[in-house]
Amino acid sequence: MATATDTAALQRWDRENAAAPLRKEPPTTVSSVAIDALYTPDNLTHAGFDVDADLGYPGQYPFTRGVHASMYRSRLWTMRQFAGFGTARQTNERFKFLLGKGQTGLSTAFDLPTLMGLDSDDPRSLGEVGRLGVAMDTIDDMHVLFDGIDLAEVSVSMTINAPAIIIMAYFLANAKNRGIDWKLLRGTIQNDILKEFHAQNEIVFPPEPSVRLVCDVIEFCAKEVPQWNTVSISGYHIREAGSTAVQELAFTLADGFHYVDQCLERGMAVDDFANRLSFFFNAHNDIFEELAKYRAARVLWAETLRERYGAKKENSWKLRFHAQTAGCSLQDKQPEVNLIRVAYQALAAVLGGCQSLHTNSMDETLALPSEHAVTLALRTQQVLAYETGVTNTVDPLGGSYFVETLTRQMMDQARTYFDQIEAKGGMIAALEAGFFRREIADAAYVYQRDVDSKRKLIVGVNAFVEKDEKPLDLLQVEIGVEKEQIDRLKKLKSVRDAEKVARALNEIQAIARTKENLMPKLLEAAEARCTVGEIMNALADVFGRYDGAMKW
């Protein structure tokens, strides 16, 4: 309870604050949430905040303060720079370069044809092979990609969605061929198709069979690859498409709940798979809004898994997440300033308790990262880890009136979105009605309007503009990459057992027509040298292709 002195001091502050000249525009977060001038214990009291129940301790329910008791005092987050371009050989060289610079995990970017389930020799792939990621046509590419890298020791992340189950089959078959026990494999495959429908658009099949493939990976790996994160439920791309922080939070968790629902419908026990569902969030410019988002996510996930789904194990309640700094915040004007943006965004992710982190390179808005730029991006994480002191104590901002108030607000707003999704008939019905896309588009419009009117200032873009800028040295993907990849694929097709390929594809189609798990047959197809495009076409004959039609 406030004393008379406290009350007098607060009244004095209120008078002095009211008399002070204000900025032209009232302060808001990046997501246009109004921010009060001062936060006090009253903010938390009015919200019914209970220190023991709502804040608690790190490593304990509801995990507001982090999923591990000692957090970074025991182990730093995994430093995992996103990498991939050209052929598997070129990306393997970049992986080894990054590991040599002190990176502690690998993160794989695939090219657009692979992301869309197309082979490099498909006419639709022309001009895109190896341009924005590594080309991956067969298991042979997977062999080369991780050649000389100990997969039993290095954690691997792979960012792919529509063909994720095929890429996972290649990865597992490659590990088996190298004599690596699947139980030793650690890493993550993104495998989150719902966010593609909300934002990124790398879609091949309709929603329901697409989700079926996600759950096939979850089910198979829960039994066979116990340390593998089977889906990285992603808000990152939702935010990149223009959503607010709370939309990123709510839509991402709603996607996660839908995957849980679908796995339970298969008869799986929640405690058998929930501990290997991971998350992937954006780290944007507003440090405190991002902090609140991560804290709210942990609480809402833990609360729902325990209370709604009846999970008994603490590991099932823990929301573990990878963060990537905001690509959409990077600017082509004064690109060196992107180093500063990324450093603050990384700080937000670490203060928010991430388990792994990618820091964008300053040149990513112009081209794939150069070796110089990606080294600086990695050094940003290393300076943060070893020089700033933010890892010395667990949850240094826990209990902040401002942070905890924002966290509570974000939780309440996310629950409102959950209710709206349920009222529309659930995830698939809301998706097909265009609900998520409308919400994101409206938020993107508001943000851009504020930038255009200079209510939000972007350094180098609508404020502090430089007339003459020195261009950066950019990475150039070799012109011959596409021909090299296609020639390699053509040679493989000419020497493989065509009869074995046809049989494997027919068996995939037969299983796709049932409710059986597709992964065992996909492993056989990988060994038979079936290509990504051939397998996707076989599945499309059963599932159909998504036509993009949604109600708006």
N, C-alpha and C positions, 0 to 999 in steps of 0.2 A: 504493500500500500504506500502511495506517495506521501511524504511528509509535507508539512507546511512550507519548508524551505524548497523542497522539490517543486511544489506547485507554484511558488513564487518565481522560481527560476524558469519554469516552463512558460509562465505568463510573460515574463520579461522577454524570453526568446521569441515568443509569438508576436509581441509588439515590434521588436527590432526587425524580425523577418518581414513583417507586413510593411514596414517603412522602407525596406531596402529596395532599390530599383531592380526590376526583374528582367530576365532575358525576353527578347521579343516574342518567342514562342515558348509556351510551358513545356518543360522537359517530358519526354516520353521515351519508352524503350524502342528498340529497333522495330518491334511489333506494334508500335503506337499505343502502348499501355501507359496511361498517365502515372507519373511518379510524384508522390508527396515530397514536400521539402524536408521533412524529418520523420523518422520512425522511432517510436518509443515503446516501452512495455505495454502501453495501452492498445497498440495495434494488435498485439498477440492476445491480450486479455479479451478484447472484443471478439476475437475469432475463436475463443474457447481453447486456446493453445495450452497443452499440458506438456511440460518439459519432459517428464518421464515417458509418457505414452507416445507423444508426437515427435520428440527429438531422440531420446534414448541414447544408445551407445553404438559406436561403429561395430559392424559385424553381428549386430543383433536386430531383430525385428523392431520397427518396420524398415530398418536400413537407411533411414534418412541421411545418416552421417557416413555411409559407405558400407560395402558388402564384406569387408575384411576388418578384423579388429585392429591390426597394426598398419594397414594400408601401405604407403610407400616407405615407411620405416623398415619394413621387412623386404619388400620387393618393389622395384619401380614398375611402372606401366611398360608394356611392350611397345617399343619404337618400331613402327611398321609403315615404311614409306611405300605408297602405291606405285607400282612399276610395271611396265609392259609396253613393248613396241616392236615392230618388225617381225622377225622370225623368232622361234623358240630359242635358237642359238644366241641371238642378240639380247633377248631378255634374260637368259641365263647369265650372260656376261654382266648385265646391269645388277642382277641379284647379287652376284659375287662381289661386285664393286661396293654395293651398299653394305653388305655384311662386313667387308673389309674396313668400312668407315665407322663401324660400331653399331649398325642397325641390329636389332634383336629379334626380328620376325620378318617374314616376307608377305607381301600383298600383291596379288596378280591382277593386272588390268588386261582384259581381252579386247580384241578389235571388234568393230561393229558387226561384220559378218558373223563372227562367232557368237556374239551376244544375241543375234537374231536367228541363230540356228542355221546359217548358210555356210556352205563350203567355200573355200577360196576360189575355186574354179566356177562357181555359180555366176552367171552374167550379172546378177544383182550386186555382186561383191566388187565389181570393177571399180578401181580407184580407191577402195577402202581397206584393202588387205594390209594389215600391219600398221595402219596409219595412226590409230588412236589406242592401240593396245596390241597384244601379241596375237598372231594368227594361230588357231588351234583346230586342226582338222581331224586328227586321229590320235590314238594312244602313242604313236611314234613321236609326235610333237611333245607330248607330256614327258616322254623319256628324256628328250633333249632339254626341255625346260628346267628340269631339276637334276640334270646330270652333275655329279660331283657335290651335291648338297645332301647332307644327312637328314632325311625326313623324320628320323626317329629323334632328332635333337632340335630341329628348327621348326617353329610354329609357322604354318602357312595359311594365308587367307586368299580366297578366290572370289572375285566380284563378278557374278554371273547369275542369271535368273531363269529365263525361259528354258534354256538347255542345261540348267544346273545339274540335274540328275545324271546327264550324260558325262559332263565334265568330272563329276564326282566318281563315276564309274571308271573313267580313264585314270584318275588319280589313284584310286584304290588298286586297280589292275597293275599300274606301274609300280606301286609299293610292293605288291605281292611278287611281281617279277624280280624285284631287287632283294627279295627275302626279308622285307621289313614287316614285322608283326603289326597288324592294323591297330592293336590295342595300345601301341606306342605313338600312333599318329596324333598330333595336336594341331588344331587350327579351326578354320571357319570357312564355310561356303555360304555366300549370301542367300541364295535360294529363297528370296522373298518376292514372290510374283505379285502380291496384292499391291505393293507400292508402285509397281509398273503401271497398273490400271489407274492409280491415283495421279501419277505424275510423269514417270520417265518414258513410258510408251514402248519399251522393248518387249512386246507381247507377241506370242505366236498362237496359242490355243485359247479357247474361251475360259472364263473364270473357274468353273468347277473342275474340269480336268487339269487345269493349271495348278490348282490347290492340291489336287490328288497327288501330283508329282512331288510337290513340296513335302507332303506327309509320307510318301514312300521313302524319301531320304531320311526323314526323322525316325521312322519306324525301323528301317534297316540299320542305321548307324547306332541307334539306342542299344541294339543287341551286339553289333559287330565292331563298332568303332567308338568305344565308350568315352574317349577323351575329346571327341570331335564335336564342335558346335555346328549343329545340323542346319541352322537357319540364322541369318543375321537380319533380324526384323528392323527394317531401315526407315528412319525418319529423315535421313540425310537428303534424299532426292526429293522428298515432299517439301522440305525447306528450300532446296535449291530452285524448286518450281515457283516459289514466291509465298509460301505459307507463313503464317505467324508461328511463333515459338509454341504456343499452346495447341495450334492445329498439328504441328509436327508431333508433339507429345501425344495428343489424343488419338490421332489417326494411326500412329505407329503402335500404340498399345492395343487399339481395337483390332488391328491386323493380327497381333500376337494372340489375342483372345480367340480370334477365329481359328487360327491354327490349332490351338489347344482344343477347341470344340470339335474340330474335325478328327483329331487324333483320338479323342475320347469316344467318338462315334465308332471308331474302328475296334474299340474294346481295349485300347491301351490304358495302362494305369498312369495317372498324371505324374507320379513320382519316378516313373521309369524314363521319362523324356524331358520333363520341364527344366531340369538342371542344365540341359545342353541347348536351350533356346537362348540366343544372345541378341544384343541390340546394337544398333549403329545410329548414332545421333550426329547432328551438325554442331559445330562450335562456331557460333556467329560473333558479331562484334560486341554486343552488349553483355559484359561479363556477368552482371548480376542476374539478368534474365536467363542466361544460359545455366548458371548455377541453380537457380530455382527449378528450371526444367529437369535437370538431371536428378535433383533431390525428389521432386514430385514423381518422376517416373519410377524411382525405386520404391517409394511408398505405395503408389497405386498398384504396381505389379505384385508386390508382396501381399498387400491387402486382398487383392482379387484371387491370387493363387491359393491363399490360405482359406479365405472365407467362402468364396464362390465355388472353387474347384476342389476344395478339401485336401490340398497337398499337405502331407505330414512332415516331409523333410525340409529342413531349413534351406538346403541348397536349391530346392524347387522354388523358394520364395525370392531368391536373390536375383536381381536384375543386374547382369554384367554387361558392360557396353564398351564398344569401340567408338572413338570420336574422330572426326576429320574436320579440319578447319574449313571455313565456308568458301567454296569455290566461287559462289555467286558474288562474294564481296570483293574478289580480286579485280583489279582495274588494269587496262592496257595503258593508261596514262600514268607516268611516273611509276613504272612497275616495281622499282626498288622499294617503294612505300609498302608494297604488299608484304615485305618481310616484317614490317612493324605490325600490320594488321594480324598476320599469322601468329606472331609471338603473343599478342594479347589473347587471341582466340585459344591458343594452346594453353595459356594460363588458366582460362575459364574451364577448359576440359579437365585439367589436372586438379584445380581447386574443387571441381565438381565430382571427382572420384572416378575418372575413366580407368578402364583396365588396359586399353591399348590406344594408340594415337598415331594419326597421320597428319603431318604438317605440310600444307601445300607449298609448292615452289613458287617463287616470285614471278616466273615466266609462264605459268600454266594457262593464263588467259590468252597467250600468244601462240604457244606451241607446246609439245611435249617437253617435260623438264630436261634441261641440259645437266651434265654431270656437276657443273659448278653450282647451279641453282639448287639441285636436289641435295647436294652436300650442305649448303647453307640451311636448307629446311631441316635436315637432320640435326645439324649443330644447334638449331633453335631449341629442339627438344632436349639436347644434352646440356645446354646452358641452363635451361629451366630445371632440369633434374639435379644438377650438381653445383649450381652457383647461386640460386635465388633463395634457398631456404624454405621453399613452399612444401618440401617433402619432410621437413623435420618434425612436424606434429600432425596428428590425424585430424582432418576436417577443421582447418584453422578458422573458417568463417561460421562454423556451427554456432547457433544461438544468436546470430546477428538479427536484430529486430527487422531490418530491411529484408534480408535473405529469407528469413522464416515467413515473413508476411507474404512476400512474392510466391514462395513455395505453396502456401495455403491457397492463395488466390488461383494459382495455376491448377492445383488439384481440383478445386471447385469447378473451374471452367472446363477442365477435361471431362469431369463427370457429366456435365451438361451435354457435351458432345456425345458421350457414350449413350445417354438417354435418347438423343436425337437419332442416332444410328439404329438403336433398338426400335424406336417408333416407326422407322422407315422399313422395318421388316428384317433387320440384320445386315451383316456386311455385304453379301452379294446383292441384295435388293437395293441397298443404298448406293453401291458401286454402279449398278446398271442404271440407276436413276440419275447418275451424274452428280450426286451430292458432294463428293469429295472434290471433284474438279471445280465445281462452282465456288465452293468455299475458298479454295486455293487461289482461283482466278480473281476473286473479289479482293482478297488480301494483297495479292501482287499489284493490283491496280491502285490500291490505297498507298502502298509503299512508293510506287513509281510516281504517283501524283505528288507526294511529299518531297521526293528528290527533285522533280521538275520545278516545283515552286520554291525550292531551297529551304523548305521547312526542315529537311534533313540534308546535312552537308556531307559531301563525299570529297575527301581531300584529293586534289588533282583533277577532279571531274567537274564539280560545280562550285568549288572553292579552292583557293590557293593553286591556281592553274599556272603551269610553266609553259612559256611560248616555245622554247627550244629544248628538246629532249634527246639525249644520246641513246640510240637504239641498243638493245641487248643482243648479245650473240645467242642465236636460237638453235636448238637441235633440229637437224634436217633428217628425215627418214629417207634412206637410200631409194632411188628410183627403181632399182632392180629387185627390191624386196618381193613385190607381188609376183613377178615372174619366177623368182627362186622358189617361192612357196608353192605356186601352181605346178611347176615342174616336178617338185618333190612329191606332191600329191598324185600327179599323173603317173609317176614311176611306181608308187606304192600300189595304185589301182591295177597296174599291169601285171604285178607279180603276186598279189594276194590270191587266196583261194576263192574264186567268185561263187562257187557253189556253197561254201561255208558262209559267206556273206549273205547270200539270199536266204539261206535257212535261218540264220540269226535274225534277220529282219522280219521274216514270217512269224517266228516265235514271239518276237516283241509285239507284233500286232495281235496275236492270239491272247497274250497276257493282258494287253491293254483293254481288251473287250471284257475282261473279268475284273474282280476287285483285288486280285493278287498283287503283291509287291513287284514292281518292274525291275528293281535293282539287280537281282540275280541274272536275269536275261541280258540286261545291259552290260554286265561284266563280261558275259560270254561274247556279246557283240563287240566290245572293246578289244578283246583278244583276237577276234576274227578280222580286225582292222576295218570294221564299219566306220564310216565317217559321221561327223556331227550332222551334216545335212541329210544323209541317208536315213539316219535314225529319226530325225525330226520329221521327215516326210512320211516315214512309216507310221509314226504316231498321229500325224495330221490326218491320215486316211481313216483313222478310227475316231479321233477327237474332233476333227474339223479345225478350221482356222478362224481366229477371231476377226470379225469384220469391222471392229471399232465403233459399232453403233451403240450409242447410249442416249438416254433422254436428257435433255438440258432444260 
